[in-house]
Amino acid sequence: MSSSSIPIRHLRRLSTTAAQSSISISKAKSKLRSEHDPDKALEIYSSVSEHYSSPTSSRYAQDLAVRRLAKSHRFADIESFIESHKNDPKIKQEPYLSTLIRSYGRAGMFEHALKTYDQMDQLGTPRSAISFNSLLTACNLSKQFDKVPQFFAEIPSKYGVSPDKVSYGILIKSFCEAGKPEKAIETVRMMEEKGIEVTAVTFTTIFNALYKKGNGEEADKLWNEMVEKGCEVDVAAYNVKIMYAHVNGSPEDVKALIDEIIGAGLKPDAISYNYLMTCYCRCGMMEEAEKVYRGLEVNKLNPNAATFRTLVFYLCKNEYFEKAYRVFKKSVEMHKIPDFNTLKFLAEGLMKKNMRKEAKGLIRTVKKKFPPNVVNAWKRVEEGLGLVPEELDASCVPHDDGEEVTPSTTGIGGENQGSVNRKQWKKPKAKKWFPPNAGNDRKKVSTVTSSVPGDSAKEATG
């Protein structure tokens, strides 16, 4: 069977054997986070027990499966996958149908999302704010921000749907994403006049947009207003402040905000510390950055993909390739592997330090972990570095089951114990082989520059 297409119609028709091996939705989500092959992702999704597949609990797993297909540009398969759900008797349940609308939005297939919403009468599904909110969310996910206020004005009267506070929150997000925070503030005033609750999440969305436009003074005013009105300021709200402090301020400014979080009786999360670590990295204070990284475990926090991406990049930039390799190995164990550009930078650095075996092990590992459309790019990297795939031997990187072929320390301060082939290597002058979609979802692959790939928010959140 071709790897580019699978019999979608069979996804939910589980055989007796499949039923016996059915898994819970939580187990499926865990497996889907680390599975990039779209066909395998769909197999995992199809193995979810019907007992666990309520619309609310299965939405995230469904979104992950759709995202895997979208990354491989298999939009016809996405349509077949989602449309097959319309034959399920549960389609008459609004929450169930709403997940389909949202998934189309996740894939950037907005016209299909709108068509599904329009089909609700035909399918016998009632409409309320639930499906309305899913349609608005699909607009935002598809980057169709201008359609949100349009539908907000048209659909309530057309179908007799009453927007709720979630609807207004999505409307505000669309204004903020479109770079119109002033419109978002006008919406907040309208909500207050109508007696609709304005949540801390809504305020956070707006002052994030204000900071993004460089209007920090207005953002601070909104912060004070939020506090005066009794909105509970959470860690997510503080992280917005920290995000912009880490761009324009010093590590001391970021640390002061983290201390403020603690003083407010809240616990900083991995995102908070990621910004502090990144700030130290940008200032060349790598020892302090490494302390923050090690401190995550002390604070009982798990590093996320951004933690590993940022630290590996800056360690490489400072030519601490052995340390970067150990951090990479830890990322493999935690299924939080950095992006293509960062690991390409590391592979080149390992070869520069004559760590041929480690470079081969890195590439061997990531070829198993990255989506199929990126594997060819890694093969080009192998060729460019003079590493012949057929000669790959057992690597000292953790296998999928977590075991290691040779002993090594994954802690950032540990000693490198892997054997090294010390043949001198020089970076070849080769063409840029890499396809535009070889990096992360929204990043165009290019040679590594002097800053971490991605925007400020992505540096911390993954």
PyMOL commands that set and color helices and strands:
alter all, ss='L'
color gray80, all
select helices_A, chain A and resi 8-10+16-20+25-34+38-46+50-52+55-71+75-87+89-92+94-106+110-118+120-123+129-141+147-159+165-177+181-194+200-212+216-228+235-248+251-263+270-282+286-298+305-317+321-333+340-352+356-369+372-385+389-391+456-461
alter helices_A, ss='H'
color red, helices_A
deselect
rebuild
show_as cartoon
